[in-house]
Amino acid sequence: MDVEHHSEEDLHLIELQAPGSAPLHAGVSASGLVYLRGDLHPLGSATALIKAAREHVPYAALGAVNVLFPADWLRGECQHDADRLRVIAAMERLVRGAGAA
């Protein structure tokens, strides 16, 4: 999968699944950036997509509403939401661990 941006970079997709839940998709770019779900953005995935495009933030569209964004960018968007920051940190650890496996 290619990351949409001015320059394209391969993205290794990872599927995370907890027992009894739907799979979550994430990714790691060739340069080591972790990409997480846009619904972690405080204003939702659709607004995150608009903001990312306007700010020239790379993203990977997996479908019409399933979009992955760099974890660092999402963290910056969630500075006033400690719960989201904890979820982002935990998911980033999971993705990095899954990518090493």
DSSP file with accessible surface (Angstrom, degrees, kcal/mol):
  #  RESIDUE AA STRUCTURE BP1 BP2  ACC     N-H-->O    O-->H-N    N-H-->O    O-->H-N    TCO  KAPPA ALPHA  PHI   PSI    X-CA   Y-CA   Z-CA
    1    1 A M              0   0   97      0, 0.0    10,-2.1     0, 0.0     2,-0.4   0.000 360.0 360.0 360.0 139.8    0.0    0.0    0.0
    2    2 A D  B     -A   10   0A  77      8,-0.2     2,-0.4    59,-0.1    59,-0.3  -0.785 360.0-125.7-100.4 143.4    1.3    3.5   -0.8
    3    3 A V        -     0   0    3      6,-1.7     2,-0.6    -2,-0.4     6,-0.4  -0.713  28.1-122.3 -84.3 131.6    1.0    6.4    1.5
    4    4 A E  B     +B   59   0B  91     55,-3.1    55,-1.6    -2,-0.4     2,-0.3  -0.674  65.0 104.9 -80.6 119.7   -0.7    9.4   -0.2
    5    5 A H  S    S-     0   0   74     -2,-0.6    52,-0.1    53,-0.2    48,-0.0  -0.950  88.7 -72.6-172.8-179.4    1.6   12.4   -0.1
    6    6 A H  S    S+     0   0  151     -2,-0.3     2,-0.4    50,-0.2    -1,-0.1   0.896 125.9  32.0 -61.0 -38.3    3.8   14.3   -2.4
    7    7 A S  S    S-     0   0   84     -3,-0.1     2,-0.3     2,-0.0    -1,-0.1  -0.954  90.8-128.1-117.0 142.0    6.3   11.4   -2.3
    8    8 A E        -     0   0  133     -2,-0.4     2,-0.4    -4,-0.1    -4,-0.1  -0.670  24.2-176.9 -93.9 144.0    5.1    7.9   -1.9
    9    9 A E        -     0   0   53     -6,-0.4    -6,-1.7    -2,-0.3     2,-0.0  -0.998  31.5-107.5-137.2 136.9    6.4    5.5    0.7
   10   10 A D  B     -A    2   0A 110     -2,-0.4    20,-1.7    -8,-0.2     2,-0.5  -0.364  30.3-154.4 -64.8 144.8    5.5    1.8    1.2
   11   11 A L  E     -C   29   0C   9    -10,-2.1     2,-0.7    18,-0.2    18,-0.2  -0.989   7.6-144.5-125.7 122.8    3.3    1.1    4.2
   12   12 A H  E     -C   28   0C 118     16,-3.1    16,-1.9    -2,-0.5     2,-0.3  -0.790  23.7-142.2 -85.6 114.4    3.4   -2.3    5.9
   13   13 A L  E     -C   27   0C  67     -2,-0.7     2,-0.4    14,-0.2    14,-0.3  -0.594  16.0-166.9 -82.7 142.3   -0.2   -3.0    7.1
   14   14 A I  E     -C   26   0C  16     12,-2.8    12,-2.3    -2,-0.3     2,-0.6  -0.982  10.6-148.8-128.5 137.0   -0.8   -4.7   10.4
   15   15 A E  E     -C   25   0C 115     -2,-0.4     2,-0.5    10,-0.2    10,-0.2  -0.941  12.9-166.9-108.8 121.5   -4.1   -6.2   11.6
   16   16 A L  E     +C   24   0C  25      8,-3.5     8,-3.5    -2,-0.6     2,-0.4  -0.916   8.9 180.0-106.5 132.7   -4.6   -6.1   15.4
   17   17 A Q        -     0   0  115     -2,-0.5     5,-0.1     6,-0.2     3,-0.0  -0.969  15.0-161.8-141.1 123.7   -7.4   -8.2   16.8
   18   18 A A    >   -     0   0   55     -2,-0.4     3,-2.0     4,-0.4    -2,-0.0  -0.717  48.1 -83.3 -91.7 149.6   -8.5   -8.6   20.4
   19   19 A P  T 3  S+     0   0  135      0, 0.0    -1,-0.1     0, 0.0     3,-0.1  -0.272 114.8  10.8 -54.3 131.0  -10.7  -11.6   21.2
   20   20 A G  T 3  S+     0   0   93      1,-0.2     2,-0.3    -3,-0.0    -3,-0.0   0.581 110.9  98.1  78.9  10.0  -14.3  -10.9   20.5
   21   21 A S  S <  S-     0   0   52     -3,-2.0    -1,-0.2     3,-0.0     3,-0.1  -0.875  78.7 -96.6-127.6 163.4  -13.7   -7.6   18.6
   22   22 A A        -     0   0   74     -2,-0.3    -4,-0.4     1,-0.1    -6,-0.0  -0.415  53.2 -93.4 -71.9 150.6  -13.4   -6.5   15.0
   23   23 A P        -     0   0   45      0, 0.0     2,-0.4     0, 0.0    -6,-0.2  -0.342  34.1-145.6 -66.6 145.7   -9.8   -6.2   13.6
   24   24 A L  E     -C   16   0C  61     -8,-3.5    -8,-3.5    -3,-0.1     2,-0.4  -0.935  11.1-143.2-109.2 136.6   -8.1   -2.9   13.8
   25   25 A H  E     +C   15   0C  52     -2,-0.4    12,-0.3   -10,-0.2     2,-0.3  -0.797  28.6 154.9-102.1 143.5   -5.7   -1.9   11.0
   26   26 A A  E     -C   14   0C   0    -12,-2.3   -12,-2.8    -2,-0.4     2,-0.3  -0.848  19.4-152.7-147.1-179.4   -2.5    0.1   11.5
   27   27 A G  E     -CD  13  35C   0      8,-2.2     8,-3.2    -2,-0.3     2,-0.4  -0.991  14.1-142.3-158.5 164.6    0.7    0.4    9.6
   28   28 A V  E     -CD  12  34C  27    -16,-1.9   -16,-3.1    -2,-0.3     6,-0.2  -0.998  25.5-137.0-131.8 128.1    4.4    1.1    9.7
   29   29 A S  E >   -C   11   0C   6      4,-2.8     3,-2.1    -2,-0.4   -18,-0.2  -0.343  30.1-104.1 -78.5 166.4    6.1    3.0    6.9
   30   30 A A  T 3  S+     0   0   85    -20,-1.7    -1,-0.1     1,-0.3   -19,-0.1   0.816 124.5  54.1 -59.6 -28.3    9.4    2.0    5.4
   31   31 A S  T 3  S-     0   0   81    -21,-0.2    -1,-0.3     2,-0.1    -2,-0.0   0.449 125.5-101.8 -87.7   0.6   11.0    4.9    7.4
   32   32 A G  S <  S+     0   0   27     -3,-2.1     2,-0.3     1,-0.3    -2,-0.1   0.481  70.2 146.6  96.6   4.6    9.5    3.6   10.6
   33   33 A L        -     0   0   60      1,-0.0    -4,-2.8    37,-0.0     2,-0.4  -0.570  43.6-134.3 -74.4 135.2    6.5    5.9   11.1
   34   34 A V  E     -D   28   0C   2     -2,-0.3    37,-3.2    -6,-0.2     2,-0.4  -0.744  16.0-156.4 -89.9 133.9    3.5    4.3   12.8
   35   35 A Y  E     -DE  27  70C   1     -8,-3.2    -8,-2.2    -2,-0.4     2,-0.3  -0.952  13.8-175.8-112.9 131.1    0.2    5.0   11.2
   36   36 A L  E     - E   0  69C   0     33,-3.0    33,-2.9    -2,-0.4   -10,-0.1  -0.818  35.1 -70.8-125.2 167.4   -3.0    4.7   13.2
   37   37 A R  E >   - E   0  68C  55    -12,-0.3     3,-1.6    -2,-0.3    31,-0.2  -0.196  32.9-134.3 -61.7 139.3   -6.8    4.9   12.6
   38   38 A G  G >  S+     0   0    1     29,-2.5     3,-2.0     1,-0.3     6,-0.2   0.714  97.9  76.0 -67.4 -20.5   -8.3    8.3   11.9
   39   39 A D  G 3  S+     0   0   73      1,-0.3    -1,-0.3    28,-0.2     5,-0.1   0.624  80.6  72.5 -72.0  -3.8  -11.1    7.8   14.3
   40   40 A L  G <  S+     0   0   19     -3,-1.6    -1,-0.3     4,-0.1    -2,-0.2   0.693  75.3 101.8 -76.4 -16.4   -8.6    8.4   17.1
   41   41 A H  S X  S-     0   0    3     -3,-2.0     3,-1.9    -4,-0.2     7,-0.1  -0.426  84.5-124.6 -66.8 139.0   -8.7   12.1   16.0
   42   42 A P  T 3  S+     0   0   52      0, 0.0    -1,-0.1     0, 0.0     3,-0.1   0.774 110.8  43.4 -59.8 -24.9  -10.9   14.1   18.4
   43   43 A L  T 3  S-     0   0  114      1,-0.3     4,-0.5     2,-0.0     3,-0.1   0.297 120.1-105.2-102.8   8.4  -13.1   15.3   15.5
   44   44 A G    <>  -     0   0   26     -3,-1.9     4,-2.2    -6,-0.2    -1,-0.3  -0.061  37.7 -67.9  92.0 168.3  -13.3   12.0   13.8
   45   45 A S  H  > S+     0   0   21      1,-0.2     4,-2.5     2,-0.2     5,-0.2   0.871 125.6  54.0 -65.9 -40.7  -11.8   10.4   10.7
   46   46 A A  H  > S+     0   0   73      2,-0.2     4,-1.9     1,-0.2    -1,-0.2   0.939 112.7  43.3 -64.0 -44.5  -13.5   12.6    8.1
   47   47 A T  H  > S+     0   0   55     -4,-0.5     4,-2.8     1,-0.2     5,-0.2   0.899 111.8  55.2 -67.4 -38.1  -12.4   15.8    9.7
   48   48 A A  H  X S+     0   0    0     -4,-2.2     4,-3.0     1,-0.2     5,-0.2   0.914 106.5  51.7 -59.9 -40.7   -8.9   14.3   10.2
   49   49 A L  H  X S+     0   0   51     -4,-2.5     4,-2.4     2,-0.2     5,-0.2   0.927 110.7  47.2 -63.1 -43.2   -8.7   13.6    6.5
   50   50 A I  H  X S+     0   0  106     -4,-1.9     4,-2.3     2,-0.2    -2,-0.2   0.943 115.3  45.4 -63.2 -47.1   -9.7   17.2    5.6
   51   51 A K  H  X S+     0   0   44     -4,-2.8     4,-2.3     1,-0.2    -2,-0.2   0.913 112.7  50.7 -63.8 -43.5   -7.1   18.6    8.1
   52   52 A A  H  <>S+     0   0    0     -4,-3.0     5,-2.9    -5,-0.2     4,-0.4   0.923 111.1  48.2 -62.7 -42.5   -4.4   16.2    7.0
   53   53 A A  H ><5S+     0   0   51     -4,-2.4     3,-1.0    -5,-0.2    -1,-0.2   0.931 113.0  47.9 -63.8 -42.2   -4.9   17.1    3.3
   54   54 A R  H 3<5S+     0   0  161     -4,-2.3    -1,-0.2     1,-0.2    -2,-0.2   0.865 116.6  43.2 -66.1 -35.0   -4.8   20.8    4.1
   55   55 A E  T 3<5S-     0   0   84     -4,-2.3    -1,-0.2    -5,-0.2    -2,-0.2   0.347 111.5-118.8 -92.6   2.7   -1.7   20.4    6.2
   56   56 A H  T < 5 +     0   0  115     -3,-1.0    -3,-0.2    -4,-0.4   -50,-0.2   0.859  55.8 161.2  60.8  37.2    0.0   18.1    3.7
   57   57 A V      < -     0   0   18     -5,-2.9    -1,-0.2    -6,-0.2    -2,-0.1  -0.765  42.5-115.8 -85.5 131.5    0.2   15.3    6.3
   58   58 A P        +     0   0   26      0, 0.0     2,-0.3     0, 0.0   -53,-0.2  -0.357  42.3 171.0 -66.7 148.1    0.7   11.9    4.7
   59   59 A Y  B     -B    4   0B  42    -55,-1.6   -55,-3.1    10,-0.2     2,-0.5  -0.974  29.9-133.9-151.4 162.4   -2.1    9.4    5.1
   60   60 A A  E     -F   68   0C   0      8,-2.4     8,-2.9    -2,-0.3     2,-0.7  -0.978  16.1-150.9-123.5 116.3   -3.1    6.0    3.8
   61   61 A A  E     +F   67   0C  35     -2,-0.5     6,-0.2   -59,-0.3   -59,-0.1  -0.793  18.4 174.7 -88.8 116.1   -6.7    5.5    2.7
   62   62 A L  S    S-     0   0   49      4,-2.9     2,-0.3    -2,-0.7     5,-0.2   0.579  71.8 -24.6 -91.4 -16.5   -7.8    1.9    3.2
   63   63 A G  S    S-     0   0   38      3,-1.1    -1,-0.2     1,-0.0     0, 0.0  -0.936  90.6 -61.8-172.7-170.6  -11.3    2.7    2.2
   64   64 A A  S    S+     0   0  100     -2,-0.3     3,-0.0     1,-0.2    -1,-0.0   0.878 132.9   9.4 -62.5 -38.2  -13.8    5.5    2.0
   65   65 A V  S    S+     0   0  120      1,-0.1     2,-0.9    -3,-0.0    -1,-0.2   0.436 108.4  90.2-122.6  -2.1  -13.8    6.1    5.8
   66   66 A N        +     0   0   49    -28,-0.1    -4,-2.9   -29,-0.1    -3,-1.1  -0.835  54.9 159.3-100.7 100.0  -10.9    3.9    7.0
   67   67 A V  E     - F   0  61C   2     -2,-0.9   -29,-2.5    -6,-0.2     2,-0.4  -0.962  30.1-145.7-127.5 139.3   -7.8    6.1    6.9
   68   68 A L  E     -EF  37  60C   0     -8,-2.9    -8,-2.4    -2,-0.4   -31,-0.2  -0.882  17.3-174.1-106.3 138.5   -4.5    5.8    8.7
   69   69 A F  E     -E   36   0C   0    -33,-2.9   -33,-3.0    -2,-0.4   -10,-0.2  -0.902  38.7 -82.6-126.4 156.6   -2.5    8.8    9.8
   70   70 A P  E  >  -E   35   0C  10      0, 0.0     4,-2.3     0, 0.0     3,-0.3  -0.325  35.1-133.4 -59.1 134.8    1.0    9.2   11.4
   71   71 A A  H  > S+     0   0    2    -37,-3.2     4,-2.8     1,-0.2     5,-0.2   0.869 105.3  57.3 -58.9 -37.7    0.8    8.6   15.2
   72   72 A D  H  > S+     0   0   94    -38,-0.3     4,-2.0     2,-0.2    -1,-0.2   0.903 107.8  46.6 -61.0 -41.4    2.9   11.7   15.8
   73   73 A W  H  > S+     0   0   34     -3,-0.3     4,-1.8     2,-0.2    -2,-0.2   0.937 112.7  49.3 -67.0 -44.7    0.4   13.9   14.0
   74   74 A L  H  X S+     0   0    0     -4,-2.3     4,-1.0     1,-0.2    -2,-0.2   0.914 108.9  53.5 -60.1 -41.6   -2.6   12.3   15.8
   75   75 A R  H >< S+     0   0   64     -4,-2.8     3,-0.8     1,-0.2    -1,-0.2   0.923 107.9  50.6 -60.0 -42.0   -0.8   12.8   19.1
   76   76 A G  H >< S+     0   0   43     -4,-2.0     3,-0.8     1,-0.2    -1,-0.2   0.853 108.8  51.6 -64.0 -33.2   -0.4   16.5   18.3
   77   77 A E  H 3< S+     0   0   46     -4,-1.8    -1,-0.2     1,-0.2     3,-0.2   0.662 111.5  48.4 -75.4 -17.4   -4.1   16.7   17.5
   78   78 A C  T X<  +     0   0    2     -4,-1.0     3,-2.4    -3,-0.8     7,-0.3   0.067  67.7 128.3-111.5  22.9   -5.0   15.1   20.8
   79   79 A Q  T <  S+     0   0  110     -3,-0.8    -1,-0.1     1,-0.3    -2,-0.1   0.754  77.3  45.4 -55.4 -27.3   -2.9   17.2   23.2
   80   80 A H  T 3  S+     0   0  192     -3,-0.2     2,-0.4     1,-0.1    -1,-0.3   0.191  98.8  77.5-103.6  17.5   -5.8   18.1   25.5
   81   81 A D    <>  -     0   0   49     -3,-2.4     4,-2.2     1,-0.1     5,-0.2  -0.815  53.3-177.6-130.4  91.3   -7.2   14.5   25.6
   82   82 A A  H  > S+     0   0   55     -2,-0.4     4,-2.1     1,-0.2     5,-0.2   0.839  83.2  56.3 -59.3 -35.1   -5.3   12.3   28.0
   83   83 A D  H  > S+     0   0  101      2,-0.2     4,-2.1     1,-0.2    -1,-0.2   0.938 109.0  45.3 -64.4 -46.1   -7.4    9.3   27.2
   84   84 A R  H  > S+     0   0   73      1,-0.2     4,-2.8     2,-0.2    -2,-0.2   0.894 110.5  54.7 -64.6 -38.2   -6.8    9.5   23.5
   85   85 A L  H  X S+     0   0   47     -4,-2.2     4,-2.4    -7,-0.3    -1,-0.2   0.903 108.4  49.0 -62.3 -39.2   -3.1   10.0   24.2
   86   86 A R  H  X S+     0   0  148     -4,-2.1     4,-2.5     2,-0.2    -2,-0.2   0.914 111.9  48.6 -65.6 -41.2   -3.0    6.8   26.2
   87   87 A V  H  X S+     0   0   67     -4,-2.1     4,-2.9     2,-0.2     5,-0.3   0.933 111.6  49.5 -64.8 -44.0   -4.8    4.9   23.5
   88   88 A I  H  X S+     0   0    0     -4,-2.8     4,-2.6     1,-0.2    -2,-0.2   0.938 111.9  48.3 -60.8 -45.5   -2.4    6.2   20.8
   89   89 A A  H  X S+     0   0   32     -4,-2.4     4,-2.2     2,-0.2    -1,-0.2   0.926 113.6  47.0 -61.4 -43.7    0.7    5.3   22.9
   90   90 A A  H  X S+     0   0   36     -4,-2.5     4,-2.3     2,-0.2    -2,-0.2   0.926 113.6  47.4 -65.4 -43.9   -0.7    1.8   23.6
   91   91 A M  H  X S+     0   0   19     -4,-2.9     4,-2.8     1,-0.2     5,-0.2   0.895 109.7  53.6 -66.1 -37.9   -1.6    1.2   20.0
   92   92 A E  H  X S+     0   0   26     -4,-2.6     4,-2.6    -5,-0.3     5,-0.2   0.925 109.0  49.0 -62.5 -42.4    1.8    2.5   18.8
   93   93 A R  H  X S+     0   0  168     -4,-2.2     4,-2.4     2,-0.2    -1,-0.2   0.920 112.0  49.2 -61.6 -43.7    3.5    0.0   21.2
   94   94 A L  H  X S+     0   0  105     -4,-2.3     4,-2.8     2,-0.2    -2,-0.2   0.926 112.1  47.8 -61.6 -44.1    1.3   -2.8   19.8
   95   95 A V  H  X S+     0   0    0     -4,-2.8     4,-2.7     2,-0.2     5,-0.2   0.932 112.0  48.6 -64.9 -43.9    2.1   -1.9   16.2
   96   96 A R  H  X S+     0   0  121     -4,-2.6     4,-1.3    -5,-0.2    -1,-0.2   0.911 113.8  47.9 -63.5 -38.8    5.8   -1.7   16.8
   97   97 A G  H  X S+     0   0   45     -4,-2.4     4,-0.8    -5,-0.2    -2,-0.2   0.918 113.4  46.8 -67.1 -40.7    5.7   -5.1   18.6
   98   98 A A  H  < S+     0   0   39     -4,-2.8     3,-0.5     1,-0.2    -2,-0.2   0.868 109.6  54.6 -68.5 -36.2    3.7   -6.6   15.8
   99   99 A G  H  < S+     0   0   38     -4,-2.7    -1,-0.2     1,-0.2    -2,-0.2   0.809 106.6  51.5 -68.9 -25.6    6.0   -5.2   13.2
  100  100 A A  H  <        0   0   91     -4,-1.3    -1,-0.2    -5,-0.2    -2,-0.2   0.684 360.0 360.0 -83.0 -17.7    9.0   -6.7   14.8
  101  101 A A     <        0   0  118     -4,-0.8    -3,-0.0    -3,-0.5    -4,-0.0  -0.247 360.0 360.0 -75.1 360.0    7.4  -10.2   14.9
